């Protein structure tokens, strides 16, 4: 999945698979997680958020099924 870099102290890059509704996040520590069943609107809001890390913590973390892939 292609990810785009974001300006964040905790998140390095973000990708989204529109067909599968999978959000992929690479953290600054090098870990990569995939979050399933994420609506496209949540992906758009994450990218538009002034604080990607805060948005992740309040709107994504512990809300969607996740797996570490890297």
N, C-alpha and C positions, 0 to 999 in steps of 0.2 A: 504494500500500500504506500502510495506517495504521501509524504507528510510535508507540511510547510513550517518553517521556523517561526516562532513567536517570541515576542519580547517579554520575558518573564523570568523571575529569579528561581522558579521551581520547575517550569515546563519548558523543554527545549523545542519541541515540535508537535504538531497536531495533524492527523489525517482522518479522512472519513470515507467510508464505502457506502455510497448512496443506495445501491441495490440491496445490501445486506444490513444496513443500519448499524454499522460497526464503527465506533470511534476509537482511534488509536492515538495514544499519548506517549511521547517519549519525555521522560523526566531528566532533569539536569544531572542526576546521579547515574544516568545511563540505562536505567530500567525502562522497559516498554510494556505498556498494558493495553489490552483491547477490551473495550466495553461494548457489550451487545445490547440490542434493542433501544439504541439511543436515537430519538427523533432528529431529523435534519435540523429542525428549529433550534435544538439544544446546541448542535455543532455551530450553527451560525451565531448564536448568542455568546458562546464561548469565545469565538474569534473576535467578536465585537466588544467584548468586555474590557473595561479599563484594567482589571486585575484578573488575569487568567487563572492564577493560583486560587484566589478567593472564590471565583466562579466554580472551579473544579471542586473545591471543598464543600461548597454549599449545594451545588446542583447536580453533581455527577458522582462523586465519591460515595460509596455505600448505597447508591440508588439503582445501579445497573449491574447486571452480572459481568464479572471481570475475570480476566486471566492474564497472567504475566507471560509475555512472549519473548522477552529479551532482557 
